Amino acid sequence: MQSTEENKFLLNQCPSFIEYRPTPWIFNGHLMTIFGVLFRQLPQISFERIFLTVDNTGGTIALDWHTRPYYRQPILLILHGLTGGSHDEYVRWMILLASSKLDLCCVVAHARGCGQSKLTSPKSFCAANTNDLRASVKYIRSIVGEETPIFAVGYSLGAGILTKFLGEENNQCSLQGAIVCCASFDMHLSTNNLEQWFHIRMYNRRLTSNLIRYLRQHEEHFSNPNSNLYLNLNHAYQSKTVRDFDTHVVVPIYGYRDVEHYYTEASPNKWLKYIRIPTLILNAIDDPICPIDGLPNDDILQNSYIIAIKTLEGGHVSYLQGWWPKSYSYDNIVVVDYIKARLKQMNYQWKKQFDQRSIIDISIPKE
């Protein structure tokens, strides 16, 4: 980071920035990533779902509210990873800590067709598409008002989309802070990494299988030969890698020249220099899926709005801690520390009024 007064204040307010103590018997990023899925139980959380129209072709996304927000209650918008959603353990543990420690109102924005939602137009999610996030932020801002702080945290795919969005918005961004966790900053690098012998067998096949399952769930939108977005589903279902799937599905849907063009457009590293709101980046050096080498250090050091934390260990969207990790992960604590510090930096104070009249209606405002 740049050693500005603002950044030094945030650093002093966030004890979690100083040290991460990973689970001692998990000795590499592969095990950390795997056990991050296997070890922690899935917290039982209920959600209230609304569907937000995000384009003029009938495309919608699902937003899951943990609770309805109170007047002036700070909001945490959570963006999940590839084919994930509010059902994922890392999302739910984040909600539990943010709501219990800071009394944040949490909402999960799903990528198109994810989180057991129906795809309502012949357009899948895409790592380069920030318009759905833009629509989500606009909707949340419209119901909570201009004075209520909104923060966002993105994981993996969601982290990359969030980074690109922040750069595109530049000075016009209406968020009060963002946390980017385990992002792929260079999609070319990440995809090449996933095509190593071990990574293909350990990660790539599983990720591709999840993508094919996603496509099968929504294939009615892409199987009409008279449609402008007709896909060769036979080729798509035979995909062996993420690159194959992107070539057969994302490239034709979004009109990219080829998969390399898509990966260039989806790589958020070039957008870091344009970010103009306080942003925290958290990545592990041993992340086996999104290599840290894609993060341009010079752009961080030249942008006073960004603090980047690189941990030696942590894996991909895992960050387990303690001898027997069954509860909050390190990233959960970092996110809460950072938002708490930002609220203090903003001198923002809020106290819940247990009055039904102070609960905000989350229905979609009419144009």
Solvent accessible surface area in square Angstrom, and as a share of the most:
residue,aa,sasa,rsa
1,M,66,0.29
2,Q,58,0.26
3,S,84,0.54
4,T,34,0.20
5,E,124,0.56
6,E,107,0.48
7,N,5,0.03
8,K,77,0.33
9,F,64,0.27
10,L,4,0.02
11,L,59,0.29
12,N,119,0.61
13,Q,64,0.29
14,C,0,0.00
15,P,101,0.63
16,S,13,0.08
17,F,20,0.08
18,I,129,0.65
19,E,99,0.45
20,Y,30,0.11
21,R,177,0.64
22,P,27,0.17
23,T,1,0.00
24,P,85,0.54
25,W,75,0.26
26,I,3,0.01
27,F,151,0.63
28,N,56,0.29
29,G,5,0.05
30,H,48,0.22
31,L,50,0.25
32,M,2,0.01
33,T,14,0.08
34,I,53,0.27
35,F,48,0.20
36,G,4,0.04
37,V,88,0.50
38,L,124,0.62
39,F,38,0.16
40,R,14,0.05
41,Q,131,0.58
42,L,79,0.39
43,P,17,0.11
44,Q,161,0.71
45,I,21,0.11
46,S,95,0.61
47,F,51,0.21
48,E,64,0.29
49,R,81,0.29
50,I,20,0.10
51,F,107,0.44
52,L,11,0.06
53,T,85,0.49
54,V,20,0.12
55,D,42,0.22
56,N,151,0.78
57,T,91,0.53
58,G,35,0.33
59,G,1,0.01
60,T,23,0.13
61,I,4,0.02
62,A,0,0.00
63,L,0,0.00
64,D,4,0.02
65,W,0,0.00
66,H,43,0.19
67,T,68,0.39
68,R,100,0.37
69,P,0,0.00
70,Y,36,0.14
71,Y,135,0.51
72,R,69,0.25
73,Q,6,0.02
74,P,4,0.03
75,I,0,0.00
76,L,0,0.00
77,L,0,0.00
78,I,0,0.00
79,L,13,0.07
80,H,7,0.03
81,G,5,0.05
82,L,52,0.26
83,T,29,0.17
84,G,6,0.06
85,G,0,0.00
86,S,8,0.05
87,H,77,0.34
88,D,27,0.14
89,E,29,0.13
90,Y,27,0.10
91,V,0,0.00
92,R,30,0.11
93,W,30,0.11
94,M,0,0.00
95,I,0,0.00
96,L,53,0.26
97,L,7,0.03
98,A,0,0.00
99,S,24,0.15
100,S,78,0.51
101,K,139,0.59
102,L,33,0.16
103,D,47,0.25
104,L,3,0.02
105,C,0,0.00
106,C,0,0.00
107,V,0,0.00
108,V,0,0.00
109,A,7,0.05
110,H,3,0.02
111,A,21,0.16
112,R,9,0.03
113,G,4,0.04
114,C,6,0.03
115,G,7,0.07
116,Q,177,0.78
117,S,9,0.06
118,K,144,0.61
119,L,4,0.02
120,T,64,0.37
121,S,3,0.02
122,P,45,0.28
123,K,66,0.28
124,S,3,0.02
125,F,19,0.08
126,C,4,0.03
127,A,7,0.05
128,A,9,0.07
129,N,24,0.12
130,T,7,0.04
131,N,90,0.46
132,D,17,0.09
133,L,9,0.04
134,R,71,0.26
135,A,22,0.17
136,S,0,0.00
137,V,7,0.04
138,K,151,0.64
139,Y,9,0.03
140,I,0,0.00
141,R,20,0.07
142,S,66,0.43
143,I,25,0.12
144,V,9,0.05
145,G,32,0.31
146,E,139,0.63
147,E,132,0.59
148,T,3,0.02
149,P,1,0.00
150,I,0,0.00
151,F,0,0.00
152,A,0,0.00
153,V,0,0.00
154,G,0,0.00
155,Y,0,0.00
156,S,16,0.11
157,L,28,0.14
158,G,4,0.03
159,A,0,0.00
160,G,8,0.08
161,I,23,0.12
162,L,0,0.00
163,T,0,0.00
164,K,17,0.07
165,F,2,0.01
166,L,1,0.01
167,G,2,0.02
168,E,58,0.26
169,E,35,0.15
170,N,42,0.22
171,N,107,0.55
172,Q,147,0.65
173,C,16,0.10
174,S,39,0.25
175,L,4,0.02
176,Q,43,0.19
177,G,0,0.00
178,A,0,0.00
179,I,0,0.00
180,V,0,0.00
181,C,0,0.00
182,C,0,0.00
183,A,0,0.00
184,S,13,0.08
185,F,1,0.00
186,D,36,0.19
187,M,31,0.14
188,H,52,0.23
189,L,60,0.30
190,S,9,0.06
191,T,6,0.04
192,N,84,0.43
193,N,21,0.11
194,L,13,0.06
195,E,53,0.24
196,Q,89,0.40
197,W,170,0.59
198,F,81,0.34
199,H,21,0.09
200,I,38,0.19
201,R,108,0.39
202,M,69,0.31
203,Y,14,0.05
204,N,0,0.00
205,R,129,0.47
206,R,165,0.60
207,L,36,0.18
208,T,3,0.02
209,S,50,0.32
210,N,38,0.19
211,L,4,0.02
212,I,25,0.13
213,R,126,0.46
214,Y,11,0.04
215,L,0,0.00
216,R,131,0.48
217,Q,111,0.49
218,H,8,0.03
219,E,64,0.29
220,E,96,0.43
221,H,43,0.19
222,F,0,0.00
223,S,54,0.35
224,N,73,0.38
225,P,97,0.61
226,N,137,0.70
227,S,34,0.22
228,N,155,0.80
229,L,43,0.21
230,Y,110,0.42
231,L,4,0.02
232,N,69,0.36
233,L,25,0.12
234,N,108,0.55
235,H,92,0.41
236,A,0,0.00
237,Y,39,0.15
238,Q,118,0.53
239,S,9,0.06
240,K,147,0.62
241,T,19,0.11
242,V,19,0.11
243,R,50,0.18
244,D,46,0.24
245,F,6,0.02
246,D,11,0.06
247,T,57,0.33
248,H,61,0.27
249,V,0,0.00
250,V,7,0.04
251,V,15,0.08
252,P,60,0.38
253,I,8,0.04
254,Y,46,0.17
255,G,62,0.59
256,Y,37,0.14
257,R,190,0.69
258,D,70,0.36
259,V,17,0.10
260,E,78,0.35
261,H,40,0.18
262,Y,7,0.03
263,Y,1,0.00
264,T,62,0.36
265,E,66,0.29
266,A,2,0.02
267,S,6,0.04
268,P,0,0.00
269,N,35,0.18
270,K,82,0.35
271,W,64,0.22
272,L,1,0.00
273,K,95,0.40
274,Y,98,0.37
275,I,1,0.00
276,R,82,0.30
277,I,13,0.07
278,P,31,0.20
279,T,0,0.00
280,L,0,0.00
281,I,1,0.00
282,L,0,0.00
283,N,1,0.00
284,A,0,0.00
285,I,85,0.43
286,D,39,0.20
287,D,9,0.05
288,P,10,0.06
289,I,22,0.11
290,C,6,0.04
291,P,24,0.15
292,I,21,0.11
293,D,118,0.61
294,G,8,0.08
295,L,8,0.04
296,P,38,0.24
297,N,76,0.39
298,D,93,0.48
299,D,27,0.14
300,I,6,0.03
301,L,97,0.48
302,Q,137,0.61
303,N,6,0.03
304,S,43,0.28
305,Y,85,0.32
306,I,0,0.00
307,I,8,0.04
308,A,28,0.22
309,I,20,0.10
310,K,80,0.34
311,T,12,0.07
312,L,138,0.69
313,E,63,0.28
314,G,0,0.00
315,G,0,0.00
316,H,18,0.08
317,V,23,0.13
318,S,1,0.01
319,Y,0,0.00
320,L,1,0.01
321,Q,46,0.21
322,G,41,0.40
323,W,168,0.59
324,W,146,0.51
325,P,6,0.04
326,K,99,0.42
327,S,52,0.34
328,Y,67,0.25
329,S,1,0.00
330,Y,7,0.03
331,D,3,0.02
332,N,0,0.00
333,I,60,0.30
334,V,0,0.00
335,V,1,0.00
336,V,11,0.07
337,D,21,0.11
338,Y,1,0.00
339,I,0,0.00
340,K,121,0.51
341,A,2,0.02
342,R,24,0.09
343,L,22,0.11
344,K,121,0.51
345,Q,52,0.23
346,M,66,0.29
347,N,119,0.61
348,Y,32,0.12
349,Q,142,0.63
350,W,51,0.18
351,K,163,0.69
352,K,49,0.21
353,Q,109,0.48
354,F,178,0.74
355,D,47,0.25
356,Q,148,0.66
357,R,215,0.79
358,S,23,0.15
359,I,49,0.25
360,I,24,0.12
361,D,85,0.44
362,I,2,0.01
363,S,59,0.38
364,I,75,0.38
365,P,61,0.39
366,K,198,0.84
367,E,216,0.97
